[in-house]
Structure formats: C-alpha cells, structure tokens
Amino acid sequence: MQKYIQITTTTDKKADAEKISKKLVEMRLAACVQVIGPIRSIYWWKDVIESNEEWLCIIKTENELYKEIEKVLSEIHPYEVPEIVSVPIVNGSHAYLSWLYEELRK
C-alpha cells in the first residue's frame, strides 16, 4: 500500500470547492488541495445524462487519513453522492514528499 494518495472530489460551485479545501488543510488532513476549474463533467444521474460545469479538488494526503477525509467530505459536501476517490502517489520528489509529510504533522 502506498503511503501517500491523492483524493479527488468535485462541486458545482467554486465557493464550495474552496470551503472544502480550506477545511481539510486547516484540519491538517491535507497538506495541499488544488482547485481546478471550471471543468465540464458529463455523467449519468437518475437515468439522465447530465452535463455540468464543476470545480475539481485534488487533495494531497496520506493513505491513513483517507477514512477521516471521507467522513469530513460526506458531512460538508453539498452533493447527495459526492465523488470521493483516491489514487496512490507511486513516485514523487523527495523534497515534495518530505514537505507533505511535515505539513500533516504540525
């Protein structure tokens, strides 16, 4: 299992993406969250294909914090079924991963 992960989630409002990002960083659950957007998402929802503008949050953290992040996202996310998925960080610069490690421990 990889030590570090990236978790992604999307929202339909920039303000919600920024609120989520700030909360996770303030709680030291994430060392960094990048907010990207707007992006276009096309997906199935309640038997209809939807196409909406969204904001993507890319959350940098440790694998051991995933469950707590999922809990926080489930509590504050405005979507009925928010995207909460993680992928392992397989490689990264030593300097960046050291920074990530330190920021999650302050």
Phi and psi in radians as a Rosetta constraint file:
Dihedral C 1 N 2 CA 2 C 2 CIRCULARHARMONIC -1.352 0.35
Dihedral N 2 CA 2 C 2 N 3 CIRCULARHARMONIC 2.517 0.35
Dihedral C 2 N 3 CA 3 C 3 CIRCULARHARMONIC -1.244 0.35
Dihedral N 3 CA 3 C 3 N 4 CIRCULARHARMONIC -0.712 0.35
Dihedral C 3 N 4 CA 4 C 4 CIRCULARHARMONIC -1.921 0.35
Dihedral N 4 CA 4 C 4 N 5 CIRCULARHARMONIC 2.579 0.35
Dihedral C 4 N 5 CA 5 C 5 CIRCULARHARMONIC -2.424 0.35
Dihedral N 5 CA 5 C 5 N 6 CIRCULARHARMONIC 2.844 0.35
Dihedral C 5 N 6 CA 6 C 6 CIRCULARHARMONIC -2.040 0.35
Dihedral N 6 CA 6 C 6 N 7 CIRCULARHARMONIC 2.297 0.35
Dihedral C 6 N 7 CA 7 C 7 CIRCULARHARMONIC -1.947 0.35
Dihedral N 7 CA 7 C 7 N 8 CIRCULARHARMONIC 2.396 0.35
Dihedral C 7 N 8 CA 8 C 8 CIRCULARHARMONIC -2.040 0.35
Dihedral N 8 CA 8 C 8 N 9 CIRCULARHARMONIC 2.567 0.35
Dihedral C 8 N 9 CA 9 C 9 CIRCULARHARMONIC -2.611 0.35
Dihedral N 9 CA 9 C 9 N 10 CIRCULARHARMONIC 2.768 0.35
Dihedral C 9 N 10 CA 10 C 10 CIRCULARHARMONIC -2.257 0.35
Dihedral N 10 CA 10 C 10 N 11 CIRCULARHARMONIC 2.685 0.35
Dihedral C 10 N 11 CA 11 C 11 CIRCULARHARMONIC -2.418 0.35
Dihedral N 11 CA 11 C 11 N 12 CIRCULARHARMONIC 2.810 0.35
Dihedral C 11 N 12 CA 12 C 12 CIRCULARHARMONIC -1.587 0.35
Dihedral N 12 CA 12 C 12 N 13 CIRCULARHARMONIC -0.048 0.35
Dihedral C 12 N 13 CA 13 C 13 CIRCULARHARMONIC -2.262 0.35
Dihedral N 13 CA 13 C 13 N 14 CIRCULARHARMONIC 2.347 0.35
Dihedral C 13 N 14 CA 14 C 14 CIRCULARHARMONIC -1.030 0.35
Dihedral N 14 CA 14 C 14 N 15 CIRCULARHARMONIC -0.692 0.35
Dihedral C 14 N 15 CA 15 C 15 CIRCULARHARMONIC -1.065 0.35
Dihedral N 15 CA 15 C 15 N 16 CIRCULARHARMONIC -0.666 0.35
Dihedral C 15 N 16 CA 16 C 16 CIRCULARHARMONIC -1.180 0.35
Dihedral N 16 CA 16 C 16 N 17 CIRCULARHARMONIC -0.702 0.35
Dihedral C 16 N 17 CA 17 C 17 CIRCULARHARMONIC -1.088 0.35
Dihedral N 17 CA 17 C 17 N 18 CIRCULARHARMONIC -0.731 0.35
Dihedral C 17 N 18 CA 18 C 18 CIRCULARHARMONIC -1.202 0.35
Dihedral N 18 CA 18 C 18 N 19 CIRCULARHARMONIC -0.651 0.35
Dihedral C 18 N 19 CA 19 C 19 CIRCULARHARMONIC -1.105 0.35
Dihedral N 19 CA 19 C 19 N 20 CIRCULARHARMONIC -0.809 0.35
Dihedral C 19 N 20 CA 20 C 20 CIRCULARHARMONIC -1.054 0.35
Dihedral N 20 CA 20 C 20 N 21 CIRCULARHARMONIC -0.826 0.35
Dihedral C 20 N 21 CA 21 C 21 CIRCULARHARMONIC -1.059 0.35
Dihedral N 21 CA 21 C 21 N 22 CIRCULARHARMONIC -0.844 0.35
Dihedral C 21 N 22 CA 22 C 22 CIRCULARHARMONIC -1.084 0.35
Dihedral N 22 CA 22 C 22 N 23 CIRCULARHARMONIC -0.759 0.35
Dihedral C 22 N 23 CA 23 C 23 CIRCULARHARMONIC -1.036 0.35
Dihedral N 23 CA 23 C 23 N 24 CIRCULARHARMONIC -0.831 0.35
Dihedral C 23 N 24 CA 24 C 24 CIRCULARHARMONIC -1.151 0.35
Dihedral N 24 CA 24 C 24 N 25 CIRCULARHARMONIC -0.672 0.35
Dihedral C 24 N 25 CA 25 C 25 CIRCULARHARMONIC -1.241 0.35
Dihedral N 25 CA 25 C 25 N 26 CIRCULARHARMONIC -0.760 0.35
Dihedral C 25 N 26 CA 26 C 26 CIRCULARHARMONIC -1.029 0.35
Dihedral N 26 CA 26 C 26 N 27 CIRCULARHARMONIC -0.647 0.35
Dihedral C 26 N 27 CA 27 C 27 CIRCULARHARMONIC -1.398 0.35
Dihedral N 27 CA 27 C 27 N 28 CIRCULARHARMONIC -0.032 0.35
Dihedral C 27 N 28 CA 28 C 28 CIRCULARHARMONIC 1.064 0.35
Dihedral N 28 CA 28 C 28 N 29 CIRCULARHARMONIC 0.475 0.35
Dihedral C 28 N 29 CA 29 C 29 CIRCULARHARMONIC -1.490 0.35
Dihedral N 29 CA 29 C 29 N 30 CIRCULARHARMONIC -0.378 0.35
Dihedral C 29 N 30 CA 30 C 30 CIRCULARHARMONIC -2.323 0.35
Dihedral N 30 CA 30 C 30 N 31 CIRCULARHARMONIC 2.454 0.35
Dihedral C 30 N 31 CA 31 C 31 CIRCULARHARMONIC -1.432 0.35
Dihedral N 31 CA 31 C 31 N 32 CIRCULARHARMONIC -0.479 0.35
Dihedral C 31 N 32 CA 32 C 32 CIRCULARHARMONIC -2.754 0.35
Dihedral N 32 CA 32 C 32 N 33 CIRCULARHARMONIC 2.478 0.35
Dihedral C 32 N 33 CA 33 C 33 CIRCULARHARMONIC -2.326 0.35
Dihedral N 33 CA 33 C 33 N 34 CIRCULARHARMONIC 2.178 0.35
Dihedral C 33 N 34 CA 34 C 34 CIRCULARHARMONIC -1.705 0.35
Dihedral N 34 CA 34 C 34 N 35 CIRCULARHARMONIC 2.345 0.35
Dihedral C 34 N 35 CA 35 C 35 CIRCULARHARMONIC -1.900 0.35
Dihedral N 35 CA 35 C 35 N 36 CIRCULARHARMONIC 2.101 0.35
Dihedral C 35 N 36 CA 36 C 36 CIRCULARHARMONIC -2.103 0.35
Dihedral N 36 CA 36 C 36 N 37 CIRCULARHARMONIC 2.363 0.35
Dihedral C 36 N 37 CA 37 C 37 CIRCULARHARMONIC 2.808 0.35
Dihedral N 37 CA 37 C 37 N 38 CIRCULARHARMONIC 3.088 0.35
Dihedral C 37 N 38 CA 38 C 38 CIRCULARHARMONIC -1.321 0.35
Dihedral N 38 CA 38 C 38 N 39 CIRCULARHARMONIC 2.668 0.35
Dihedral C 38 N 39 CA 39 C 39 CIRCULARHARMONIC -2.113 0.35
Dihedral N 39 CA 39 C 39 N 40 CIRCULARHARMONIC 2.887 0.35
Dihedral C 39 N 40 CA 40 C 40 CIRCULARHARMONIC -1.882 0.35
Dihedral N 40 CA 40 C 40 N 41 CIRCULARHARMONIC 2.164 0.35
Dihedral C 40 N 41 CA 41 C 41 CIRCULARHARMONIC -1.960 0.35
Dihedral N 41 CA 41 C 41 N 42 CIRCULARHARMONIC 2.324 0.35
Dihedral C 41 N 42 CA 42 C 42 CIRCULARHARMONIC -2.148 0.35
Dihedral N 42 CA 42 C 42 N 43 CIRCULARHARMONIC 2.184 0.35
Dihedral C 42 N 43 CA 43 C 43 CIRCULARHARMONIC -2.787 0.35
Dihedral N 43 CA 43 C 43 N 44 CIRCULARHARMONIC 2.835 0.35
Dihedral C 43 N 44 CA 44 C 44 CIRCULARHARMONIC -1.435 0.35
Dihedral N 44 CA 44 C 44 N 45 CIRCULARHARMONIC 2.362 0.35
Dihedral C 44 N 45 CA 45 C 45 CIRCULARHARMONIC -2.591 0.35
Dihedral N 45 CA 45 C 45 N 46 CIRCULARHARMONIC 2.028 0.35
Dihedral C 45 N 46 CA 46 C 46 CIRCULARHARMONIC 0.918 0.35
Dihedral N 46 CA 46 C 46 N 47 CIRCULARHARMONIC 0.889 0.35
Dihedral C 46 N 47 CA 47 C 47 CIRCULARHARMONIC 1.176 0.35
Dihedral N 47 CA 47 C 47 N 48 CIRCULARHARMONIC 0.317 0.35
Dihedral C 47 N 48 CA 48 C 48 CIRCULARHARMONIC -2.274 0.35
Dihedral N 48 CA 48 C 48 N 49 CIRCULARHARMONIC 2.442 0.35
Dihedral C 48 N 49 CA 49 C 49 CIRCULARHARMONIC -1.402 0.35
Dihedral N 49 CA 49 C 49 N 50 CIRCULARHARMONIC 2.139 0.35
Dihedral C 49 N 50 CA 50 C 50 CIRCULARHARMONIC -1.827 0.35
Dihedral N 50 CA 50 C 50 N 51 CIRCULARHARMONIC 2.688 0.35
Dihedral C 50 N 51 CA 51 C 51 CIRCULARHARMONIC -2.450 0.35
Dihedral N 51 CA 51 C 51 N 52 CIRCULARHARMONIC 1.956 0.35
Dihedral C 51 N 52 CA 52 C 52 CIRCULARHARMONIC -2.407 0.35
Dihedral N 52 CA 52 C 52 N 53 CIRCULARHARMONIC 2.721 0.35
Dihedral C 52 N 53 CA 53 C 53 CIRCULARHARMONIC -1.406 0.35
Dihedral N 53 CA 53 C 53 N 54 CIRCULARHARMONIC 2.332 0.35
Dihedral C 53 N 54 CA 54 C 54 CIRCULARHARMONIC -2.434 0.35
Dihedral N 54 CA 54 C 54 N 55 CIRCULARHARMONIC 2.963 0.35
Dihedral C 54 N 55 CA 55 C 55 CIRCULARHARMONIC -2.063 0.35
Dihedral N 55 CA 55 C 55 N 56 CIRCULARHARMONIC 2.287 0.35
Dihedral C 55 N 56 CA 56 C 56 CIRCULARHARMONIC -1.747 0.35
Dihedral N 56 CA 56 C 56 N 57 CIRCULARHARMONIC 2.244 0.35
Dihedral C 56 N 57 CA 57 C 57 CIRCULARHARMONIC -1.860 0.35
Dihedral N 57 CA 57 C 57 N 58 CIRCULARHARMONIC 2.202 0.35
Dihedral C 57 N 58 CA 58 C 58 CIRCULARHARMONIC -1.960 0.35
Dihedral N 58 CA 58 C 58 N 59 CIRCULARHARMONIC 1.960 0.35
Dihedral C 58 N 59 CA 59 C 59 CIRCULARHARMONIC -1.796 0.35
Dihedral N 59 CA 59 C 59 N 60 CIRCULARHARMONIC 2.146 0.35
Dihedral C 59 N 60 CA 60 C 60 CIRCULARHARMONIC -1.750 0.35
Dihedral N 60 CA 60 C 60 N 61 CIRCULARHARMONIC 2.181 0.35
Dihedral C 60 N 61 CA 61 C 61 CIRCULARHARMONIC -2.782 0.35
Dihedral N 61 CA 61 C 61 N 62 CIRCULARHARMONIC -2.977 0.35
Dihedral C 61 N 62 CA 62 C 62 CIRCULARHARMONIC -1.785 0.35
Dihedral N 62 CA 62 C 62 N 63 CIRCULARHARMONIC 2.586 0.35
Dihedral C 62 N 63 CA 63 C 63 CIRCULARHARMONIC -0.971 0.35
Dihedral N 63 CA 63 C 63 N 64 CIRCULARHARMONIC -0.668 0.35
Dihedral C 63 N 64 CA 64 C 64 CIRCULARHARMONIC -1.137 0.35
Dihedral N 64 CA 64 C 64 N 65 CIRCULARHARMONIC -0.262 0.35
Dihedral C 64 N 65 CA 65 C 65 CIRCULARHARMONIC -1.653 0.35
Dihedral N 65 CA 65 C 65 N 66 CIRCULARHARMONIC -0.034 0.35
Dihedral C 65 N 66 CA 66 C 66 CIRCULARHARMONIC -0.945 0.35
Dihedral N 66 CA 66 C 66 N 67 CIRCULARHARMONIC -0.890 0.35
Dihedral C 66 N 67 CA 67 C 67 CIRCULARHARMONIC -1.057 0.35
Dihedral N 67 CA 67 C 67 N 68 CIRCULARHARMONIC -0.689 0.35
Dihedral C 67 N 68 CA 68 C 68 CIRCULARHARMONIC -1.191 0.35
Dihedral N 68 CA 68 C 68 N 69 CIRCULARHARMONIC -0.691 0.35
Dihedral C 68 N 69 CA 69 C 69 CIRCULARHARMONIC -1.125 0.35
Dihedral N 69 CA 69 C 69 N 70 CIRCULARHARMONIC -0.760 0.35
Dihedral C 69 N 70 CA 70 C 70 CIRCULARHARMONIC -1.021 0.35
Dihedral N 70 CA 70 C 70 N 71 CIRCULARHARMONIC -0.723 0.35
Dihedral C 70 N 71 CA 71 C 71 CIRCULARHARMONIC -1.082 0.35
Dihedral N 71 CA 71 C 71 N 72 CIRCULARHARMONIC -0.842 0.35
Dihedral C 71 N 72 CA 72 C 72 CIRCULARHARMONIC -1.094 0.35
Dihedral N 72 CA 72 C 72 N 73 CIRCULARHARMONIC -0.799 0.35
Dihedral C 72 N 73 CA 73 C 73 CIRCULARHARMONIC -1.058 0.35
Dihedral N 73 CA 73 C 73 N 74 CIRCULARHARMONIC -0.726 0.35
Dihedral C 73 N 74 CA 74 C 74 CIRCULARHARMONIC -1.105 0.35
Dihedral N 74 CA 74 C 74 N 75 CIRCULARHARMONIC -0.542 0.35
Dihedral C 74 N 75 CA 75 C 75 CIRCULARHARMONIC -1.379 0.35
Dihedral N 75 CA 75 C 75 N 76 CIRCULARHARMONIC -0.658 0.35
Dihedral C 75 N 76 CA 76 C 76 CIRCULARHARMONIC -1.871 0.35
Dihedral N 76 CA 76 C 76 N 77 CIRCULARHARMONIC -0.187 0.35
Dihedral C 76 N 77 CA 77 C 77 CIRCULARHARMONIC -1.276 0.35
Dihedral N 77 CA 77 C 77 N 78 CIRCULARHARMONIC 2.389 0.35
Dihedral C 77 N 78 CA 78 C 78 CIRCULARHARMONIC -1.336 0.35
Dihedral N 78 CA 78 C 78 N 79 CIRCULARHARMONIC -0.266 0.35
Dihedral C 78 N 79 CA 79 C 79 CIRCULARHARMONIC -1.385 0.35
Dihedral N 79 CA 79 C 79 N 80 CIRCULARHARMONIC 2.587 0.35
Dihedral C 79 N 80 CA 80 C 80 CIRCULARHARMONIC -1.105 0.35
Dihedral N 80 CA 80 C 80 N 81 CIRCULARHARMONIC -0.734 0.35
Dihedral C 80 N 81 CA 81 C 81 CIRCULARHARMONIC -2.305 0.35
Dihedral N 81 CA 81 C 81 N 82 CIRCULARHARMONIC 1.518 0.35
Dihedral C 81 N 82 CA 82 C 82 CIRCULARHARMONIC -1.295 0.35
Dihedral N 82 CA 82 C 82 N 83 CIRCULARHARMONIC 2.603 0.35
Dihedral C 82 N 83 CA 83 C 83 CIRCULARHARMONIC -1.218 0.35
Dihedral N 83 CA 83 C 83 N 84 CIRCULARHARMONIC 2.148 0.35
Dihedral C 83 N 84 CA 84 C 84 CIRCULARHARMONIC -2.450 0.35
Dihedral N 84 CA 84 C 84 N 85 CIRCULARHARMONIC 1.675 0.35
Dihedral C 84 N 85 CA 85 C 85 CIRCULARHARMONIC -2.298 0.35
Dihedral N 85 CA 85 C 85 N 86 CIRCULARHARMONIC 2.622 0.35
Dihedral C 85 N 86 CA 86 C 86 CIRCULARHARMONIC -2.210 0.35
Dihedral N 86 CA 86 C 86 N 87 CIRCULARHARMONIC 2.643 0.35
Dihedral C 86 N 87 CA 87 C 87 CIRCULARHARMONIC -2.305 0.35
Dihedral N 87 CA 87 C 87 N 88 CIRCULARHARMONIC 2.556 0.35
Dihedral C 87 N 88 CA 88 C 88 CIRCULARHARMONIC -1.286 0.35
Dihedral N 88 CA 88 C 88 N 89 CIRCULARHARMONIC 2.560 0.35
Dihedral C 88 N 89 CA 89 C 89 CIRCULARHARMONIC -1.571 0.35
Dihedral N 89 CA 89 C 89 N 90 CIRCULARHARMONIC 1.845 0.35
Dihedral C 89 N 90 CA 90 C 90 CIRCULARHARMONIC -1.341 0.35
Dihedral N 90 CA 90 C 90 N 91 CIRCULARHARMONIC -0.715 0.35
Dihedral C 90 N 91 CA 91 C 91 CIRCULARHARMONIC -2.449 0.35
Dihedral N 91 CA 91 C 91 N 92 CIRCULARHARMONIC 2.724 0.35
Dihedral C 91 N 92 CA 92 C 92 CIRCULARHARMONIC -2.949 0.35
Dihedral N 92 CA 92 C 92 N 93 CIRCULARHARMONIC 2.796 0.35
Dihedral C 92 N 93 CA 93 C 93 CIRCULARHARMONIC -1.126 0.35
Dihedral N 93 CA 93 C 93 N 94 CIRCULARHARMONIC 2.536 0.35
Dihedral C 93 N 94 CA 94 C 94 CIRCULARHARMONIC -1.011 0.35
Dihedral N 94 CA 94 C 94 N 95 CIRCULARHARMONIC -0.749 0.35
Dihedral C 94 N 95 CA 95 C 95 CIRCULARHARMONIC -1.072 0.35
Dihedral N 95 CA 95 C 95 N 96 CIRCULARHARMONIC -0.793 0.35
Dihedral C 95 N 96 CA 96 C 96 CIRCULARHARMONIC -1.163 0.35
Dihedral N 96 CA 96 C 96 N 97 CIRCULARHARMONIC -0.811 0.35
Dihedral C 96 N 97 CA 97 C 97 CIRCULARHARMONIC -1.154 0.35
Dihedral N 97 CA 97 C 97 N 98 CIRCULARHARMONIC -0.565 0.35
Dihedral C 97 N 98 CA 98 C 98 CIRCULARHARMONIC -1.160 0.35
Dihedral N 98 CA 98 C 98 N 99 CIRCULARHARMONIC -0.736 0.35
Dihedral C 98 N 99 CA 99 C 99 CIRCULARHARMONIC -1.070 0.35
Dihedral N 99 CA 99 C 99 N 100 CIRCULARHARMONIC -0.813 0.35
Dihedral C 99 N 100 CA 100 C 100 CIRCULARHARMONIC -0.999 0.35
Dihedral N 100 CA 100 C 100 N 101 CIRCULARHARMONIC -0.834 0.35
Dihedral C 100 N 101 CA 101 C 101 CIRCULARHARMONIC -0.972 0.35
Dihedral N 101 CA 101 C 101 N 102 CIRCULARHARMONIC -0.865 0.35
Dihedral C 101 N 102 CA 102 C 102 CIRCULARHARMONIC -1.134 0.35
Dihedral N 102 CA 102 C 102 N 103 CIRCULARHARMONIC -0.725 0.35
Dihedral C 102 N 103 CA 103 C 103 CIRCULARHARMONIC -1.169 0.35
Dihedral N 103 CA 103 C 103 N 104 CIRCULARHARMONIC -0.477 0.35
Dihedral C 103 N 104 CA 104 C 104 CIRCULARHARMONIC -1.426 0.35
Dihedral N 104 CA 104 C 104 N 105 CIRCULARHARMONIC -0.056 0.35
Dihedral C 104 N 105 CA 105 C 105 CIRCULARHARMONIC -2.020 0.35
Dihedral N 105 CA 105 C 105 N 106 CIRCULARHARMONIC 0.064 0.35
